[in-house]
Amino acid sequence: MFSDAPFKTMAVIAALASSLCAGYAASETASHALASPDSFANITDVEKRSAAIFTELGKVLTHPRCTNCHPAGDSPRQGDNPRLHQPPVTRGADGHGLEPMRCHTCHQKANFEPGRMPGHPEWHLAPREMAWEGKTAGEICEQIRDPKRNGGRKVEELIDHIGKDTLVGWAWQPGFGRSPVPGTQQQAGALVEAWVKAGAACPAP
């Protein structure tokens, strides 16, 4: 007589695998979430609340998707375990590379999946004075609120820069198996806004 036992066993295995994958995906999503500004409402000291909000934002700013393009030197880095860009390139006078190898030579207007090549119309390195590589959230905070080291911006302008700029937004949609920065760009923008409204205080370096 024909037995359906093997099929039942396979169904159980498939169900378990599906459950495990769903659990893993949920834990991954949770681990990559950003706390909302409301999460810090219980901190009554405004300066401490502002610093705590920036510490949360620091999960984004210290991530390789950001620091790879805010390098300490003149060459970008690549990967989740940052390594020097290959082929070797340098920033050039305007951050868009040297004349023989401009950034847009390889990095086109959008990610090119067949070549594992990230892309955006304005792909370039952040200015030297905006280097974040190897810095703590507190050090980046002091830097990011200084107009001499943040591209000449007032802290209020950082709300839209981090929360809406499409080049910044690439970090949430990097493609090709690269890990995105935590949360969403909208959530990051909300954290910046809350940080500014609470006085733009910085956590300890």
Contacts in CASP RR format, 6 or more apart in sequence:
PFRMAT RR
TARGET T0000
AUTHOR 0000-0000-0000
METHOD contacts of the structure
MODEL  1
MFSDAPFKTMAVIAALASSLCAGYAASETASHALASPDSFANITDVEKRS
AAIFTELGKVLTHPRCTNCHPAGDSPRQGDNPRLHQPPVTRGADGHGLEP
MRCHTCHQKANFEPGRMPGHPEWHLAPREMAWEGKTAGEICEQIRDPKRN
GGRKVEELIDHIGKDTLVGWAWQPGFGRSPVPGTQQQAGALVEAWVKAGA
ACPAP
32 179 0 8 1.000
32 180 0 8 1.000
32 182 0 8 1.000
32 183 0 8 1.000
33 182 0 8 1.000
33 183 0 8 1.000
34 56 0 8 1.000
34 57 0 8 1.000
34 59 0 8 1.000
34 60 0 8 1.000
34 182 0 8 1.000
34 183 0 8 1.000
34 184 0 8 1.000
34 187 0 8 1.000
34 188 0 8 1.000
34 191 0 8 1.000
35 56 0 8 1.000
36 187 0 8 1.000
36 190 0 8 1.000
37 53 0 8 1.000
37 190 0 8 1.000
37 191 0 8 1.000
37 193 0 8 1.000
37 194 0 8 1.000
39 56 0 8 1.000
40 49 0 8 1.000
40 52 0 8 1.000
40 53 0 8 1.000
40 56 0 8 1.000
40 194 0 8 1.000
41 49 0 8 1.000
43 49 0 8 1.000
43 52 0 8 1.000
46 198 0 8 1.000
46 199 0 8 1.000
46 201 0 8 1.000
47 198 0 8 1.000
47 199 0 8 1.000
47 201 0 8 1.000
48 201 0 8 1.000
49 198 0 8 1.000
50 194 0 8 1.000
50 195 0 8 1.000
50 198 0 8 1.000
50 199 0 8 1.000
50 200 0 8 1.000
50 201 0 8 1.000
51 141 0 8 1.000
51 201 0 8 1.000
51 202 0 8 1.000
51 203 0 8 1.000
51 204 0 8 1.000
52 203 0 8 1.000
53 191 0 8 1.000
53 194 0 8 1.000
53 195 0 8 1.000
53 198 0 8 1.000
54 137 0 8 1.000
54 138 0 8 1.000
54 141 0 8 1.000
54 191 0 8 1.000
54 195 0 8 1.000
54 200 0 8 1.000
54 201 0 8 1.000
54 202 0 8 1.000
54 203 0 8 1.000
55 137 0 8 1.000
55 138 0 8 1.000
55 203 0 8 1.000
56 191 0 8 1.000
57 137 0 8 1.000
57 162 0 8 1.000
57 188 0 8 1.000
57 191 0 8 1.000
57 192 0 8 1.000
57 195 0 8 1.000
58 137 0 8 1.000
58 140 0 8 1.000
59 181 0 8 1.000
59 182 0 8 1.000
60 66 0 8 1.000
60 162 0 8 1.000
60 171 0 8 1.000
60 181 0 8 1.000
60 182 0 8 1.000
60 183 0 8 1.000
60 188 0 8 1.000
61 67 0 8 1.000
61 132 0 8 1.000
61 137 0 8 1.000
61 140 0 8 1.000
61 144 0 8 1.000
62 132 0 8 1.000
62 134 0 8 1.000
62 135 0 8 1.000
62 136 0 8 1.000
62 137 0 8 1.000
62 140 0 8 1.000
63 171 0 8 1.000
63 179 0 8 1.000
63 181 0 8 1.000
63 182 0 8 1.000
64 77 0 8 1.000
64 79 0 8 1.000
64 80 0 8 1.000
64 81 0 8 1.000
64 82 0 8 1.000
64 179 0 8 1.000
65 170 0 8 1.000
65 171 0 8 1.000
65 174 0 8 1.000
65 178 0 8 1.000
65 179 0 8 1.000
65 180 0 8 1.000
65 181 0 8 1.000
66 132 0 8 1.000
66 171 0 8 1.000
66 181 0 8 1.000
67 77 0 8 1.000
67 82 0 8 1.000
67 132 0 8 1.000
67 133 0 8 1.000
67 134 0 8 1.000
68 76 0 8 1.000
68 77 0 8 1.000
68 78 0 8 1.000
68 79 0 8 1.000
68 82 0 8 1.000
68 133 0 8 1.000
69 76 0 8 1.000
69 125 0 8 1.000
69 126 0 8 1.000
70 125 0 8 1.000
70 126 0 8 1.000
70 130 0 8 1.000
70 131 0 8 1.000
70 132 0 8 1.000
70 133 0 8 1.000
71 77 0 8 1.000
71 125 0 8 1.000
71 131 0 8 1.000
71 133 0 8 1.000
72 131 0 8 1.000
72 133 0 8 1.000
72 134 0 8 1.000
73 128 0 8 1.000
73 131 0 8 1.000
73 133 0 8 1.000
74 90 0 8 1.000
74 91 0 8 1.000
74 92 0 8 1.000
74 125 0 8 1.000
74 128 0 8 1.000
75 84 0 8 1.000
75 85 0 8 1.000
75 88 0 8 1.000
75 89 0 8 1.000
75 90 0 8 1.000
75 91 0 8 1.000
76 85 0 8 1.000
76 89 0 8 1.000
76 91 0 8 1.000
76 125 0 8 1.000
77 83 0 8 1.000
77 84 0 8 1.000
77 85 0 8 1.000
77 133 0 8 1.000
78 84 0 8 1.000
78 85 0 8 1.000
78 86 0 8 1.000
79 178 0 8 1.000
80 178 0 8 1.000
80 179 0 8 1.000
82 133 0 8 1.000
87 101 0 8 1.000
89 97 0 8 1.000
89 98 0 8 1.000
89 101 0 8 1.000
89 103 0 8 1.000
90 97 0 8 1.000
90 98 0 8 1.000
91 97 0 8 1.000
91 125 0 8 1.000
91 128 0 8 1.000
92 98 0 8 1.000
94 124 0 8 1.000
95 103 0 8 1.000
95 124 0 8 1.000
95 125 0 8 1.000
95 127 0 8 1.000
96 102 0 8 1.000
96 103 0 8 1.000
96 104 0 8 1.000
96 124 0 8 1.000
96 125 0 8 1.000
97 103 0 8 1.000
97 124 0 8 1.000
97 125 0 8 1.000
103 123 0 8 1.000
103 124 0 8 1.000
103 125 0 8 1.000
104 123 0 8 1.000
106 117 0 8 1.000
107 117 0 8 1.000
107 118 0 8 1.000
107 119 0 8 1.000
107 120 0 8 1.000
107 123 0 8 1.000
108 117 0 8 1.000
108 119 0 8 1.000
109 119 0 8 1.000
109 120 0 8 1.000
109 121 0 8 1.000
110 119 0 8 1.000
110 120 0 8 1.000
111 117 0 8 1.000
111 118 0 8 1.000
111 119 0 8 1.000
111 173 0 8 1.000
111 174 0 8 1.000
111 175 0 8 1.000
111 176 0 8 1.000
112 119 0 8 1.000
113 175 0 8 1.000
113 176 0 8 1.000
116 176 0 8 1.000
118 170 0 8 1.000
118 174 0 8 1.000
118 175 0 8 1.000
118 176 0 8 1.000
118 178 0 8 1.000
119 170 0 8 1.000
120 166 0 8 1.000
120 167 0 8 1.000
120 170 0 8 1.000
122 166 0 8 1.000
122 167 0 8 1.000
123 167 0 8 1.000
126 132 0 8 1.000
127 151 0 8 1.000
129 148 0 8 1.000
129 149 0 8 1.000
129 151 0 8 1.000
130 143 0 8 1.000
130 149 0 8 1.000
130 150 0 8 1.000
130 151 0 8 1.000
132 140 0 8 1.000
132 143 0 8 1.000
135 143 0 8 1.000
136 205 0 8 1.000
137 203 0 8 1.000
138 202 0 8 1.000
138 203 0 8 1.000
138 204 0 8 1.000
138 205 0 8 1.000
139 205 0 8 1.000
141 202 0 8 1.000
141 203 0 8 1.000
142 202 0 8 1.000
142 205 0 8 1.000
143 149 0 8 1.000
143 150 0 8 1.000
144 150 0 8 1.000
144 155 0 8 1.000
144 158 0 8 1.000
145 155 0 8 1.000
145 158 0 8 1.000
145 200 0 8 1.000
145 202 0 8 1.000
147 153 0 8 1.000
147 154 0 8 1.000
150 158 0 8 1.000
153 161 0 8 1.000
155 196 0 8 1.000
155 200 0 8 1.000
156 196 0 8 1.000
158 192 0 8 1.000
158 196 0 8 1.000
159 189 0 8 1.000
159 192 0 8 1.000
159 193 0 8 1.000
159 196 0 8 1.000
161 168 0 8 1.000
162 168 0 8 1.000
162 185 0 8 1.000
162 188 0 8 1.000
162 189 0 8 1.000
162 192 0 8 1.000
163 169 0 8 1.000
163 185 0 8 1.000
163 186 0 8 1.000
163 188 0 8 1.000
163 189 0 8 1.000
163 192 0 8 1.000
164 185 0 8 1.000
164 189 0 8 1.000
168 185 0 8 1.000
169 185 0 8 1.000
171 180 0 8 1.000
171 181 0 8 1.000
171 185 0 8 1.000
172 180 0 8 1.000
172 181 0 8 1.000
172 183 0 8 1.000
172 184 0 8 1.000
172 185 0 8 1.000
173 180 0 8 1.000
174 180 0 8 1.000
181 188 0 8 1.000
195 201 0 8 1.000
END
